[in-house]
Amino acid sequence: QQQVRQSPQSLTVWEGETAILNCSYENSAFDYFPWYQQFPGEGPALLIAIRSVSDKKEDGGFTIFFNKREKNLSLHIKDSQPGDSATYFCAASEAMGYKLTFGTGTSLLVDP
Amino acid sequence: DMKVTQMPRYLIKRMGENVLLECGQDMSHETMYWYRQDPGLGLQLIYISYDVDSNSEGDIPKGYRVSRKKREHFSLILDSAKTNQTSVYFCASSLYGNYEQYFGPGTRLTVL
């Protein structure tokens, strides 16, 4: 079964809007939650990550909101630009674990 | 310049042929990974290598084997390829104790 779920599958926003991408998980042992950004024809690249001891992480225009009790998190992309159009993967790992479990991704399109 | 390289980038094989996918990294990372990416399924871990000749199965190892004889090089081998192994294959690496994985550009394999 899918241990990390993402929604929506695809999302279109206007330039300047905030895009919100959702992720939920089942394994209570998951401790580290990275978001990867992937452009067509390229490999994924780490965008931002959060540990379960935190409830918020900001980096530039990207913010992760984390709710440990509800086992969900969201990635907010503030002031979205066409260059942010990509597929975003939520992933999770147990503490000190090397194995990342990936969600199925959200394809984001930012319309100019 | 931190980099993960993959060769070839595109490959077409016939069912039953052997396939060799190569991955290299110049960061002296101990840990390396092979994933496959299929539409709607995200990234699935095939094998993980903790160092030279120290390899472990991932979530979907059936039909694949790996070889790591040098720290900077990790190979994925398909003996007698099947049509359902048509996919995009990604190699990644990470430093021991560090969660961040660096991905290569991928190899698109088509098995006819």
HADDOCK unambig.tbl for C-alpha pairs under 7 A between the chains (distance, minus, plus):
assign (segid A and resid 42 and name CA) (segid B and resid 105 and name CA) 4.78 0.50 0.50
assign (segid A and resid 42 and name CA) (segid B and resid 106 and name CA) 6.83 0.50 0.50
assign (segid A and resid 43 and name CA) (segid B and resid 90 and name CA) 6.97 0.50 0.50
assign (segid A and resid 43 and name CA) (segid B and resid 103 and name CA) 5.42 0.50 0.50
assign (segid A and resid 43 and name CA) (segid B and resid 104 and name CA) 5.52 0.50 0.50
assign (segid A and resid 43 and name CA) (segid B and resid 105 and name CA) 4.55 0.50 0.50
assign (segid A and resid 43 and name CA) (segid B and resid 106 and name CA) 6.06 0.50 0.50
assign (segid A and resid 44 and name CA) (segid B and resid 103 and name CA) 6.08 0.50 0.50
assign (segid A and resid 45 and name CA) (segid B and resid 102 and name CA) 6.70 0.50 0.50
assign (segid A and resid 45 and name CA) (segid B and resid 103 and name CA) 6.66 0.50 0.50
assign (segid A and resid 46 and name CA) (segid B and resid 100 and name CA) 7.00 0.50 0.50
assign (segid A and resid 98 and name CA) (segid B and resid 99 and name CA) 6.59 0.50 0.50
assign (segid A and resid 102 and name CA) (segid B and resid 42 and name CA) 6.27 0.50 0.50
assign (segid A and resid 102 and name CA) (segid B and resid 43 and name CA) 5.94 0.50 0.50
assign (segid A and resid 103 and name CA) (segid B and resid 42 and name CA) 5.84 0.50 0.50
assign (segid A and resid 104 and name CA) (segid B and resid 40 and name CA) 5.73 0.50 0.50
assign (segid A and resid 104 and name CA) (segid B and resid 41 and name CA) 5.06 0.50 0.50
assign (segid A and resid 104 and name CA) (segid B and resid 42 and name CA) 4.00 0.50 0.50
assign (segid A and resid 105 and name CA) (segid B and resid 42 and name CA) 6.13 0.50 0.50
